[in-house]
Amino acid sequence: MDLDIKRVLQARPDAPQDSELVPLTTVWGSELNSHNVLAEHPRPQFERSQWRSLNGTWQYAIRECANAEIMWSQASAPDSWDGKILVPFSPEAPLSGVGRKLQPNQLLWYRRDVRMARPRSHRRLLLHFEAVDYACAIYVNGVQVTTHVGGYLPIDADITEAARTGANTIAVCVYDPSETGTQLRGKQRLVRGNMWYTAQSGIWQSVWLEEVPARRVDSLQIKPDADAGMLEIRANLSEPGGKLAAEVVDARGAVVARTSVLVARTSRLSARTTDPAAGSAEQPAHAGKARTNEPAAGANDPTARYAATLQLSVEAPHLWEPDDPYLYALRVTYADDEVRSYCAFRTVGVELDDKGVPRFCLNHRPFFVRGVLDQGYWPDGMMTAPADEAFVADIRAMRDAGFNMLRKHIKIESERYYWHCDRLGMLVWQDMVSGGDLPGEWPSVNIPTLVRRSWTTLGDKTERAWRRYGAGDPSYRAEWLETARAAIQKLANHPCVATWVVFNESWGQFASEKVTEELRQIDPTRPFIATSGWYDQGAGDYFAVHNYFRSMRVYRDPNAGPLRRRTSRAFIIDEFGGLTCPVEGHVSVPNITYGYDAFEDLGEWRKAFRALLAEVDALESQGLAGFVYTQVSDVEEETNGIVTYDRRVNKLNA
């Protein structure tokens, strides 16, 4: 039997324990200035010059609440406060200065006094929260300005009517059930251990304020067509009645294309385009009310009611690739509004090579994917990177180690992360966030570990199967679909994002074939992994397996062939490795390690690491399209990272 029983037994997880973690601090956390916390613009692809960060010191309070799951949207603010919290770090994160764990029967409150001027006529004041985990109600001067459910997507609130000139009070009430609920939560658990990490709550990405014109661009959808040399820009607008213009600027600062259109209240318009290469030409543009559920409008931008589409011709565009991550700057103006963005031209997909083997292709050329799993956790900030430079350090460390892709694992990251991948040339395969009921050990771990045949024979089309995979709650399935749609719309402008990963290891899996095809309607330009690991239904563009306990090999796709609809799926080893080596003084749990194939000596670990990667690299000639090694960094009990949890030791260079 092609199964290493010894490795299976060594890697068998212990029961999670709520034990204390040894405090670790990154270099960025140790140098953190509480007056200058994550001060970079949170949205590099949608940037105005005038904005104000509200990261920094807030007040907080944690209060018991008998019906917290209901009362979070209607509870009254507390009369007193427990202390100070450093936003945007969660109260569970050491950098927050709080060190308390929010329980499902509690509400977390935030408060900050902010001086501002009420905007003059024809201007609006927007308050932005990049992410709050999980459900929150937001107040300005006691007026509830919005509520939001979901821990991974941004919140944009128009607070113009509630604001006043002078002192203003912003308050936020948060509820987070963690694993006691079925909501999307990724790898967080109140009782951490093994592959489950410490749960966190509340504000965990940047908070900021922006004064904008009433007539403005609310969001952009940027669709470069590298083959045709065309760029389509769809601008979602707050209201019609102004001139919309866009220009494309190359790396030398030269304008290579521009266009404009007058957005009136009519449903059909024309735009005059000036293209330095091709001269002037009439191009169609459209404006009109969009349905609130129209994918183009964006679920993460509910205020957008009107849209106009511009098309620009870019002659012989400079193509983006990891070794040459060429970006074009974009400048978009509408009436008195101006937004800066960027784009890149490249194609991604699964195509046949000259021998008829399905490959991941970049710009229509086979590209062997050398990926690494990226959990996105930090010992001092938890899900919040302690500094913008921390993202850069991880990306560069993985590039230096020979990897060209990061698989962002069961987490939607800060926009800054994707921006750095765009500009530094690192592909990203983006997971959707898992949730649902806690998966059972047999269907989620034991059966696929022991019985390889189960990877392609167990189905996910019935309610019985959904319950087996933790997806029995209809409200979870609805939330999952809504969040997946919004995540794709939110990240689709980033050239680094090259594949969408729908379900991972059966966690919350349901109707993967149907779901994948539905999501493909939102983004037909990228390939999809419908199921990563096992319980493959023949959907998507990859046959993606996890292999921690068997010999490295290329498996035949049983769901592809002349009698199947899918005949050209690329084969990917989407997780493997996980070789562990704790580094003394840099581990959270000194006496417990979780991973596969434990090493005490870094020299022996490096030798095994390089031998394993060489073995997998050699499979390219046998049809392997790429791989994902586990993982970027140690995380709590997991010591299977290439760098330590505190990022102070690179095990390949130590």
C-alpha positions as CSV (number, residue, x, y, z in Angstrom):
1,M,0.0,0.0,0.0
2,D,1.4,3.4,-1.0
3,L,0.8,4.9,2.4
4,D,3.4,5.8,5.0
5,I,1.6,4.6,8.2
6,K,4.5,5.8,10.4
7,R,4.1,9.4,9.1
8,V,0.4,9.2,9.5
9,L,0.7,8.2,13.2
10,Q,3.4,10.8,13.8
11,A,1.2,13.5,12.4
12,R,-2.0,12.5,14.2
13,P,-3.2,15.6,16.0
14,D,-3.7,15.8,19.7
15,A,-6.9,17.2,21.1
16,P,-6.7,21.1,20.9
17,Q,-5.7,22.7,24.1
18,D,-6.4,26.2,25.4
19,S,-2.8,26.5,26.8
20,E,-0.9,29.7,27.1
21,L,1.4,30.6,24.2
22,V,5.0,31.8,24.7
23,P,5.0,35.5,23.6
24,L,6.8,36.1,20.4
25,T,7.3,39.5,18.7
26,T,8.3,40.3,15.1
27,V,10.9,43.0,14.4
28,W,8.1,45.2,13.2
29,G,6.0,44.6,16.3
30,S,8.9,45.5,18.6
31,E,9.3,48.8,16.7
32,L,5.7,49.7,16.4
33,N,4.8,53.3,16.9
34,S,1.2,53.6,18.3
35,H,0.9,57.0,16.7
36,N,1.7,55.7,13.2
37,V,0.0,52.3,12.9
38,L,-0.4,50.8,9.4
39,A,-0.5,54.3,8.0
40,E,-0.4,53.4,4.3
41,H,-3.4,53.9,2.1
42,P,-5.5,50.8,2.6
43,R,-6.6,50.5,-1.1
44,P,-3.8,51.1,-3.5
45,Q,-6.0,50.3,-6.5
46,F,-8.6,52.9,-5.6
47,E,-6.7,55.9,-4.1
48,R,-7.7,59.5,-3.6
49,S,-5.2,62.0,-2.3
50,Q,-7.3,63.3,0.6
51,W,-7.9,60.7,3.3
52,R,-7.3,60.2,7.0
53,S,-6.3,57.1,8.9
54,L,-8.2,56.3,12.1
55,N,-5.8,53.6,13.2
56,G,-4.3,54.1,16.6
57,T,-5.6,54.2,20.2
58,W,-9.4,53.7,20.8
59,Q,-11.3,52.8,24.0
60,Y,-12.8,49.4,24.4
61,A,-15.2,47.5,26.6
62,I,-16.3,43.9,26.7
63,R,-19.7,43.2,28.2
64,E,-21.7,40.1,28.9
65,C,-24.9,39.8,26.8
66,A,-27.5,37.0,27.2
67,N,-28.6,37.2,23.6
68,A,-25.5,38.5,21.9
69,E,-26.3,36.9,18.6
70,I,-29.4,39.1,18.4
71,M,-28.5,42.2,20.5
72,W,-25.3,43.2,18.7
73,S,-27.3,45.4,16.3
74,Q,-29.5,47.1,19.0
75,A,-27.5,47.1,22.2
76,S,-26.7,50.4,24.0
77,A,-23.2,51.6,24.4
78,P,-21.6,51.0,27.8
79,D,-21.5,53.8,30.4
80,S,-17.8,53.0,31.2
81,W,-14.8,51.7,29.3
82,D,-12.3,49.0,30.2
83,G,-9.2,50.6,28.8
84,K,-7.4,51.3,25.6
85,I,-7.0,49.2,22.4
86,L,-4.6,49.8,19.5
87,V,-6.7,49.5,16.4
88,P,-6.6,47.6,14.0
89,F,-5.3,44.8,16.2
90,S,-7.9,42.5,17.7
91,P,-8.2,42.3,21.5
92,E,-6.7,38.8,21.4
93,A,-3.6,40.0,19.6
94,P,-0.7,41.1,21.8
95,L,-0.1,44.3,19.8
96,S,-3.6,45.5,20.8
97,G,-2.5,46.0,24.4
98,V,-5.6,44.2,25.6
99,G,-4.9,40.5,25.8
100,R,-8.5,39.4,26.3
101,K,-10.5,36.8,24.4
102,L,-14.1,37.7,23.3
103,Q,-16.6,34.9,24.1
104,P,-19.8,34.1,22.2
105,N,-21.9,35.5,25.0
106,Q,-20.2,38.8,25.0
107,L,-20.2,42.0,23.0
108,L,-17.1,44.0,22.2
109,W,-17.4,47.8,22.1
110,Y,-15.0,50.4,20.6
111,R,-15.1,54.2,21.0
112,R,-13.1,57.0,19.6
113,D,-13.6,60.8,19.6
114,V,-12.6,62.4,16.2
115,R,-12.6,66.0,15.3
116,M,-13.9,66.6,11.8
117,A,-15.6,69.2,9.7
118,R,-19.0,68.5,8.3
119,P,-18.6,68.6,4.5
120,R,-19.9,71.5,2.5
121,S,-22.6,71.2,-0.1
122,H,-22.1,68.5,-2.8
123,R,-19.5,66.7,-0.6
124,R,-19.9,63.5,1.4
125,L,-18.1,62.0,4.3
126,L,-17.3,58.2,4.2
127,L,-16.1,56.0,7.0
128,H,-14.3,52.9,6.0
129,F,-13.5,49.7,7.9
130,E,-11.5,47.2,5.9
131,A,-12.6,44.2,7.9
132,V,-14.4,43.6,11.2
133,D,-14.8,40.1,12.6
134,Y,-17.7,39.1,12.6
135,A,-20.9,41.1,12.9
136,C,-20.9,44.8,13.8
137,A,-23.0,47.9,14.2
138,I,-21.4,51.3,13.6
139,Y,-22.5,54.5,15.3
140,V,-21.6,58.2,14.8
141,N,-22.7,60.5,17.5
142,G,-25.2,57.9,18.7
143,V,-26.7,57.4,15.3
144,Q,-26.4,54.0,13.8
145,V,-25.0,54.6,10.3
146,T,-24.7,50.9,9.2
147,T,-24.6,47.3,10.2
148,H,-22.5,44.6,8.6
149,V,-22.2,40.8,8.8
150,G,-19.0,39.0,7.7
151,G,-15.5,39.1,8.9
152,Y,-13.5,39.4,5.7
153,L,-14.9,42.2,3.5
154,P,-14.8,46.0,3.7
155,I,-17.5,48.2,5.1
156,D,-18.1,51.7,3.6
157,A,-20.5,53.9,5.5
158,D,-21.8,57.4,4.4
159,I,-21.8,59.3,7.7
160,T,-22.5,62.8,6.3
161,E,-25.9,63.2,8.0
162,A,-24.6,62.0,11.4
163,A,-21.4,64.0,11.5
164,R,-21.0,67.5,12.8
165,T,-18.3,70.1,12.8
166,G,-16.0,69.7,15.8
167,A,-16.0,66.7,18.2
168,N,-17.6,63.5,16.9
169,T,-17.8,60.1,18.6
170,I,-17.5,56.9,16.6
171,A,-18.6,53.7,18.3
172,V,-18.7,50.1,17.1
173,C,-20.4,47.1,18.6
174,V,-19.1,43.6,17.6
175,Y,-20.4,40.1,18.0
176,D,-18.3,37.0,17.1
177,P,-19.4,33.4,17.9
178,S,-16.2,31.8,16.6
179,E,-16.7,28.0,16.1
180,T,-19.9,28.0,18.1
181,G,-21.6,29.4,15.0
182,T,-21.5,28.3,11.4
183,Q,-20.3,31.6,9.9
184,L,-17.1,31.9,7.8
185,R,-14.1,32.0,10.2
186,G,-11.2,30.1,8.5
187,K,-8.8,28.5,10.9
188,Q,-9.8,30.4,14.1
189,R,-10.9,28.5,17.2
190,L,-11.6,29.5,20.8
191,V,-9.8,26.3,21.8
192,R,-6.7,26.4,19.6
193,G,-4.3,23.6,18.8
194,N,-2.7,21.6,15.9
195,M,-3.9,23.2,12.6
196,W,-6.4,25.4,14.4
197,Y,-5.3,28.9,15.5
198,T,-6.3,31.3,18.3
199,A,-9.6,33.0,17.5
200,Q,-9.7,36.7,17.2
201,S,-12.5,39.3,17.0
202,G,-13.4,42.8,16.1
203,I,-11.6,45.4,14.0
204,W,-8.6,43.7,12.3
205,Q,-7.9,45.8,9.3
206,S,-7.5,49.6,8.8
207,V,-10.1,52.2,9.7
208,W,-10.1,55.4,7.7
209,L,-12.1,58.5,6.8
210,E,-12.5,60.1,3.4
211,E,-14.3,63.3,2.2
212,V,-15.5,62.8,-1.4
213,P,-17.6,64.6,-4.0
214,A,-21.3,63.7,-3.9
215,R,-20.9,62.9,-7.7
216,R,-18.0,60.4,-7.6
217,V,-16.6,57.0,-8.7
218,D,-17.6,54.4,-6.1
219,S,-15.6,51.5,-7.5
220,L,-13.7,50.4,-10.6
221,Q,-13.7,47.1,-12.4
222,I,-10.6,46.8,-14.5
223,K,-10.5,44.2,-17.3
224,P,-7.3,44.2,-19.4
225,D,-7.4,42.0,-22.5
226,A,-3.7,41.2,-23.3
227,D,-4.5,39.3,-26.5
228,A,-6.5,42.2,-28.0
229,G,-4.5,45.0,-26.5
230,M,-7.7,46.5,-25.0
231,L,-8.5,47.7,-21.5
232,E,-12.1,47.9,-20.3
233,I,-12.8,50.1,-17.3
234,R,-16.3,49.9,-15.7
235,A,-16.8,52.8,-13.3
236,N,-19.6,52.4,-10.7
237,L,-20.9,55.8,-10.0
238,S,-22.8,57.4,-7.2
239,E,-25.0,59.5,-9.6
240,P,-25.0,60.4,-13.3
241,G,-24.3,63.8,-14.7
242,G,-20.6,64.4,-15.4
243,K,-17.6,63.7,-17.6
244,L,-15.9,60.4,-16.9
245,A,-12.3,60.1,-18.2
246,A,-9.5,57.6,-18.0
247,E,-5.9,57.6,-19.0
248,V,-3.3,54.8,-19.0
249,V,0.3,55.7,-18.2
250,D,3.3,53.5,-18.7
251,A,6.3,53.0,-16.4
252,R,8.1,55.9,-18.1
253,G,5.3,58.3,-17.3
254,A,4.0,58.5,-20.9
255,V,0.2,58.5,-21.5
256,V,-0.4,55.5,-23.9
257,A,-4.2,55.8,-24.0
258,R,-7.1,58.0,-22.9
259,T,-10.8,58.2,-23.3
260,S,-13.8,60.1,-21.9
261,V,-17.6,60.0,-21.9
262,L,-20.3,62.3,-20.7
263,V,-22.5,60.3,-18.3
264,A,-26.0,61.6,-18.7
265,R,-29.3,60.1,-17.4
266,T,-29.9,58.3,-20.7
267,S,-29.1,54.6,-20.9
268,R,-26.9,54.7,-23.9
269,L,-24.0,57.1,-24.6
270,S,-21.0,57.4,-26.8
271,A,-17.4,58.3,-25.8
272,R,-14.7,59.9,-27.8
273,T,-11.4,58.1,-27.4
274,T,-8.0,59.6,-28.0
275,D,-5.3,57.0,-28.5
276,P,-1.8,58.3,-29.1
277,A,-1.1,55.2,-31.2
278,A,-4.3,55.1,-33.2
279,G,-5.6,58.6,-33.2
280,S,-9.2,59.6,-32.4
281,A,-12.1,57.2,-32.7
282,E,-15.7,57.0,-31.5
283,Q,-16.2,54.2,-29.0
284,P,-19.5,53.1,-27.3
285,A,-20.0,53.6,-23.6
286,H,-23.0,52.8,-21.5
287,A,-24.5,54.3,-18.4
288,G,-27.6,53.5,-16.5
289,K,-29.0,52.2,-13.4
290,A,-27.6,48.8,-12.3
291,R,-29.6,46.2,-10.5
292,T,-28.5,45.9,-6.9
293,N,-27.7,42.2,-7.4
294,E,-25.8,42.7,-10.7
295,P,-22.3,41.2,-10.3
296,A,-20.7,44.1,-12.1
297,A,-22.0,46.5,-9.5
298,G,-20.1,44.7,-6.8
299,A,-21.6,43.2,-3.6
300,N,-18.9,45.1,-1.7
301,D,-20.0,48.4,-3.1
302,P,-23.8,48.6,-2.5
303,T,-23.9,52.4,-3.0
304,A,-23.1,52.1,-6.7
305,R,-26.3,52.8,-8.7
306,Y,-25.0,53.9,-12.0
307,A,-22.2,52.7,-14.2
308,A,-20.3,53.6,-17.3
309,T,-17.9,51.4,-19.3
310,L,-14.9,52.8,-21.1
311,Q,-12.7,51.0,-23.6
312,L,-9.1,51.9,-24.4
313,S,-6.7,50.5,-26.9
314,V,-3.1,49.9,-25.7
315,E,-0.9,49.0,-28.6
316,A,1.5,46.0,-27.9
317,P,1.0,46.1,-24.2
318,H,4.0,45.2,-22.0
319,L,3.0,41.9,-20.4
320,W,3.1,41.2,-16.7
321,E,5.0,38.1,-15.3
322,P,6.8,37.3,-12.1
323,D,10.2,38.2,-13.4
324,D,8.9,41.3,-15.0
325,P,5.9,42.6,-13.0
326,Y,5.1,45.5,-15.3
327,L,2.3,47.8,-14.1
328,Y,0.5,50.6,-15.9
329,A,-0.8,53.5,-13.8
330,L,-4.4,54.6,-14.3
331,R,-6.0,57.9,-13.6
332,V,-9.8,58.1,-13.6
333,T,-11.7,61.3,-13.2
334,Y,-15.4,61.9,-12.9
335,A,-16.8,65.5,-12.5
336,D,-14.7,66.8,-9.6
337,D,-13.5,63.3,-8.4
338,E,-10.1,61.8,-9.2
339,V,-9.0,58.2,-8.4
340,R,-5.6,56.7,-9.0
341,S,-5.3,53.0,-9.8
342,Y,-3.2,50.6,-11.8
343,C,-3.5,47.6,-14.1
344,A,-1.4,44.9,-15.8
345,F,-1.8,42.9,-19.0
346,R,-1.4,39.2,-18.8
347,T,-3.4,36.0,-19.4
348,V,-3.8,33.0,-17.1
349,G,-5.5,29.7,-17.8
350,V,-5.1,25.9,-18.2
351,E,-4.0,25.1,-21.8
352,L,-2.5,22.0,-23.5
353,D,1.3,22.1,-24.1
354,D,2.9,20.8,-27.3
355,K,2.5,17.2,-26.1
356,G,-1.1,17.6,-25.3
357,V,-0.6,17.8,-21.5
358,P,-2.8,20.3,-19.5
359,R,-0.6,23.0,-18.0
360,F,-1.1,26.2,-16.1
361,C,-0.2,28.8,-18.7
362,L,0.9,32.4,-18.2
363,N,0.6,34.6,-21.3
364,H,-0.2,31.3,-23.2
365,R,3.1,29.7,-22.2
366,P,3.4,26.8,-19.8
367,F,4.5,28.0,-16.4
368,F,5.5,25.6,-13.8
369,V,3.9,26.7,-10.5
370,R,6.2,26.5,-7.5
371,G,3.9,27.6,-4.7
372,V,3.9,27.8,-0.9
373,L,1.0,27.8,1.5
374,D,0.5,31.2,3.2
375,Q,-1.6,31.2,6.3
376,G,-1.2,34.9,7.0
377,Y,-0.8,34.8,10.7
378,W,1.6,36.7,13.0
379,P,2.4,36.0,16.7
380,D,1.9,39.7,17.7
381,G,-0.8,40.8,15.3
382,M,-2.4,37.5,14.6
383,M,-4.4,37.9,11.4
384,T,-3.2,41.5,11.1
385,A,0.3,42.0,9.8
386,P,2.3,44.2,12.2
387,A,3.5,46.5,9.4
388,D,3.3,46.9,5.7
389,E,6.9,45.9,5.4
390,A,6.1,42.5,7.0
391,F,4.1,41.6,3.8
392,V,7.1,42.6,1.7
393,A,9.5,40.5,3.8
394,D,7.4,37.3,3.4
395,I,7.0,37.8,-0.3
396,R,10.7,38.4,-0.9
397,A,11.8,35.6,1.3
398,M,9.6,33.2,-0.7
399,R,10.9,34.5,-4.0
400,D,14.4,34.1,-2.8
401,A,13.6,30.5,-1.8
402,G,12.6,29.8,-5.4
403,F,8.8,30.0,-5.2
404,N,6.7,32.0,-7.7
405,M,3.2,31.6,-6.1
406,L,1.6,32.1,-2.7
407,R,-1.6,30.2,-2.0
408,K,-3.5,32.5,0.4
409,H,-5.0,29.9,2.7
410,I,-8.7,30.3,3.8
411,K,-8.3,34.0,4.4
412,I,-9.0,37.2,2.5
413,E,-6.0,39.4,3.1
414,S,-5.5,43.1,3.3
415,E,-5.5,44.9,-0.1
416,R,-1.9,45.9,0.6
417,Y,-0.8,42.3,0.5
418,Y,-2.1,41.9,-3.1
419,W,-0.6,45.2,-4.1
420,H,2.9,44.0,-3.0
421,C,2.4,40.7,-4.9
422,D,1.4,42.7,-8.0
423,R,4.4,44.9,-7.9
424,L,7.0,42.3,-6.7
425,G,5.9,39.6,-9.1
426,M,4.3,36.9,-7.0
427,L,1.4,34.9,-8.2
428,V,-1.5,34.3,-5.7
429,W,-3.9,31.4,-5.7
430,Q,-6.8,32.7,-3.6
431,D,-8.8,30.4,-1.3
432,M,-12.3,31.1,-0.3
433,V,-12.9,31.2,3.4
434,S,-14.2,28.1,5.2
435,G,-17.0,27.9,7.7
436,G,-20.0,25.7,8.6
437,D,-20.2,23.2,11.4
438,L,-16.9,21.8,12.8
439,P,-15.9,19.0,10.4
440,G,-16.0,15.5,11.7
441,E,-12.6,13.7,12.0
442,W,-13.6,10.7,9.8
443,P,-14.9,12.5,6.7
444,S,-12.5,15.4,6.9
445,V,-9.3,13.6,7.8
446,N,-9.4,9.8,8.4
447,I,-11.2,8.6,5.3
448,P,-9.2,10.6,2.7
449,T,-5.9,9.8,4.6
450,L,-6.5,6.1,4.6
451,V,-8.5,5.6,1.4
452,R,-7.1,7.4,-1.7
453,R,-10.0,6.1,-3.8
454,S,-12.3,8.3,-1.7
455,W,-10.7,11.5,-3.2
456,T,-12.8,11.0,-6.3
457,T,-15.7,8.8,-5.3
458,L,-17.5,10.5,-2.5
459,G,-20.1,13.0,-3.7
460,D,-21.2,16.5,-2.5
461,K,-24.6,16.9,-4.2
462,T,-27.0,15.8,-1.5
463,E,-28.0,17.4,1.8
464,R,-26.7,14.3,3.6
465,A,-23.3,14.9,2.1
466,W,-23.5,18.6,3.0
467,R,-24.1,17.7,6.6
468,R,-21.2,15.3,6.5
469,Y,-18.9,18.1,5.4
470,G,-20.3,20.6,7.9
471,A,-22.4,22.5,5.3
472,G,-25.8,21.5,6.5
473,D,-26.9,25.0,7.7
474,P,-28.6,26.8,4.8
475,S,-27.6,30.2,6.3
476,Y,-24.0,29.1,6.1
477,R,-24.3,28.1,2.4
478,A,-26.0,31.5,1.6
479,E,-23.3,33.4,3.4
480,W,-20.5,31.4,1.8
481,L,-21.9,32.1,-1.7
482,E,-22.4,35.8,-1.0
483,T,-18.9,36.2,0.4
484,A,-17.3,34.2,-2.4
485,R,-18.9,36.3,-5.0
486,A,-17.9,39.5,-3.2
487,A,-14.3,38.3,-2.7
488,I,-13.9,37.6,-6.4
489,Q,-15.3,41.0,-7.3
490,K,-13.0,42.7,-4.7
491,L,-9.8,41.0,-5.8
492,A,-10.4,40.6,-9.6
493,N,-8.5,43.7,-10.5
494,H,-5.2,42.3,-9.1
495,P,-3.0,40.8,-11.8
496,C,-1.2,38.6,-9.2
497,V,-4.4,36.6,-8.5
498,A,-4.2,33.7,-11.0
499,T,-6.5,31.0,-9.6
500,W,-9.5,30.8,-7.4
501,V,-9.6,27.9,-4.9
502,V,-13.2,27.1,-4.0
503,F,-13.3,24.4,-1.3
504,N,-10.4,23.0,0.8
505,E,-10.3,19.5,2.2
506,S,-14.1,19.2,2.3
507,W,-14.5,21.9,5.0
508,G,-18.0,23.3,4.4
509,Q,-18.1,21.8,0.9
510,F,-21.4,21.6,-1.0
511,A,-22.4,21.3,-4.7
512,S,-18.8,22.1,-5.8
513,E,-19.5,21.7,-9.5
514,K,-22.5,23.9,-9.5
515,V,-20.9,26.5,-7.3
516,T,-17.7,26.6,-9.3
517,E,-19.6,27.3,-12.6
518,E,-21.7,30.0,-10.9
519,L,-18.5,31.7,-9.7
520,R,-17.0,31.3,-13.2
521,Q,-19.8,33.6,-14.5
522,I,-18.4,36.4,-12.3
523,D,-14.8,35.8,-13.5
524,P,-14.3,33.8,-16.6
525,T,-10.7,35.0,-17.0
526,R,-9.1,32.8,-14.3
527,P,-9.0,29.1,-13.8
528,F,-10.7,27.5,-10.7
529,I,-9.8,24.7,-8.3
530,A,-13.2,23.4,-7.3
531,T,-11.9,21.1,-4.5
532,S,-8.4,21.2,-3.1
533,G,-7.3,18.0,-1.5
534,W,-10.1,15.5,-2.0
535,Y,-13.7,14.7,-2.8
536,D,-13.2,15.9,-6.3
537,Q,-16.3,16.0,-8.5
538,G,-14.6,16.6,-11.9
539,A,-15.3,20.3,-11.7
540,G,-12.9,23.2,-12.2
541,D,-9.7,23.4,-14.2
542,Y,-7.4,21.3,-12.0
543,F,-7.2,17.9,-10.4
544,A,-5.7,19.2,-7.1
545,V,-4.6,16.7,-4.5
546,H,-2.9,16.9,-1.0
547,N,-0.2,14.4,-0.5
548,Y,1.5,14.3,2.9
549,F,1.7,10.5,3.4
550,R,2.3,8.9,0.0
551,S,5.1,8.9,-2.5
552,M,5.2,11.8,-4.8
553,R,3.6,11.0,-8.1
554,V,1.3,12.2,-10.8
555,Y,-2.1,10.7,-10.5
556,R,-4.4,10.0,-13.4
557,D,-7.5,12.1,-13.3
558,P,-10.4,9.6,-13.0
559,N,-12.9,12.4,-13.7
560,A,-11.4,13.2,-17.1
561,G,-11.4,11.2,-20.3
562,P,-13.2,10.9,-23.6
563,L,-16.5,10.1,-21.9
564,R,-16.2,13.0,-19.4
565,R,-17.0,16.6,-19.9
566,R,-13.6,17.6,-18.4
567,T,-10.8,16.3,-20.5
568,S,-8.1,18.8,-19.9
569,R,-7.6,19.5,-16.2
570,A,-4.1,20.2,-15.0
571,F,-2.7,18.0,-12.2
572,I,-1.5,19.9,-9.1
573,I,-0.1,18.7,-5.8
574,D,-1.9,21.5,-3.9
575,E,-0.4,20.7,-0.5
576,F,2.6,18.6,0.5
577,G,5.7,18.7,2.7
578,G,5.0,20.3,6.1
579,L,8.5,19.2,7.3
580,T,8.8,20.4,10.9
581,C,11.8,21.9,12.7
582,P,11.4,24.0,15.9
583,V,14.0,26.7,16.4
584,E,14.7,27.2,20.1
585,G,13.5,30.6,21.3
586,H,11.3,31.1,18.3
587,V,8.3,28.8,19.0
588,S,5.0,29.5,20.7
589,V,4.6,26.0,22.2
590,P,8.0,24.7,23.1
591,N,7.0,21.1,23.9
592,I,4.4,20.5,21.1
593,T,5.0,20.5,17.4
594,Y,2.5,19.7,14.7
595,G,3.4,18.8,11.1
596,Y,4.9,16.0,9.1
597,D,8.4,14.4,9.4
598,A,10.0,16.1,12.5
599,F,13.6,17.3,12.5
600,E,15.6,18.6,15.4
601,D,18.6,19.8,13.4
602,L,18.3,22.6,10.9
603,G,20.9,21.1,8.7
604,E,19.0,17.8,8.4
605,W,15.8,19.7,7.8
606,R,17.3,21.7,4.9
607,K,18.7,18.5,3.4
608,A,15.2,16.9,3.5
609,F,13.5,20.0,2.3
610,R,15.7,20.4,-0.8
611,A,15.5,16.7,-1.6
612,L,11.7,16.7,-1.4
613,L,11.4,19.8,-3.6
614,A,13.8,18.3,-6.1
615,E,11.7,15.1,-6.2
616,V,8.5,17.1,-6.9
617,D,10.3,19.4,-9.4
618,A,11.2,16.2,-11.4
619,L,7.5,15.4,-11.9
620,E,7.1,18.3,-14.3
621,S,8.2,16.1,-17.1
622,Q,5.6,13.5,-16.1
623,G,2.7,16.0,-16.3
624,L,2.8,17.8,-13.0
625,A,1.6,21.4,-13.5
626,G,2.8,22.7,-10.2
627,F,2.8,22.3,-6.4
628,V,2.2,24.0,-3.1
629,Y,4.6,23.4,-0.3
630,T,3.4,23.7,3.3
631,Q,4.2,26.4,4.4
632,V,5.6,30.0,4.6
633,S,5.9,30.3,8.4
634,D,5.4,28.4,11.6
635,V,2.1,29.2,13.3
636,E,1.6,28.4,17.0
637,E,2.0,24.6,17.3
638,E,2.8,24.2,13.7
639,T,6.6,24.4,13.2
640,N,6.6,23.4,9.6
641,G,7.3,26.8,8.2
642,I,10.3,28.0,6.1
643,V,10.6,30.9,8.4
644,T,9.8,31.0,12.2
645,Y,6.5,32.4,13.5
646,D,8.2,35.6,14.5
647,R,10.0,35.9,11.1
648,R,13.3,36.3,12.8
649,V,14.9,33.1,11.5
650,N,14.8,31.8,7.9
651,K,15.4,28.1,8.3
652,L,17.0,27.9,4.8
653,N,19.6,30.5,5.7
654,A,20.2,30.0,9.4
